[in-house]
Amino acid sequence: MKKVYSFVPMQDFKEIWTDKKLYEKYGLTKEEIDFIDSMIRPMDLTQNNGDDE
């Protein structure tokens, strides 16, 4: 299994990561960021998931 994940970077999940912080951490270019933004839809974090009803 180790070989499969050898190129996956370690991520500290104790920190709250924003897109901007991740882009800076991994040194993405404007072109790479634009590509990601064109492929990924933003999540609606205001939507109620029904847990508190």
Secondary structure, 3 states (H helix, E strand, C coil): CCCCCCCCCCCCCCCCCCHHHHHHHCCCCHHHHHHHHHHCCCCCCCCCCCCCC
